[in-house]
Amino acid sequence: MAKVAISLPDDVFEAIEKNRLAIGITRSEVIRKAIEGYLRHEKKRQLEEQYIQGYLDCPETAEEIDWVVRAGLPALAGDSWEQEEED
């Protein structure tokens, strides 16, 4: 396992210390969890960008949109569009 030294502003360090002591984990665990969360967030953001770019590069055709609308109408027609009253 690699060891890394980092510099943090005092207020960030104090917030980490307060949090980690309250939940009983090590500084390393707090930093590791924060970095893992950041990496998950970045991966999700990149995938969303790729998803959007895919639609920009190859949008649905008018025929595909029409098909989706026609396929969905019977399902939506069976739903009650009246707002239900709460008890």
Order of alpha helices (4+ residues) and beta strands (2+ residues): alpha-alpha-alpha
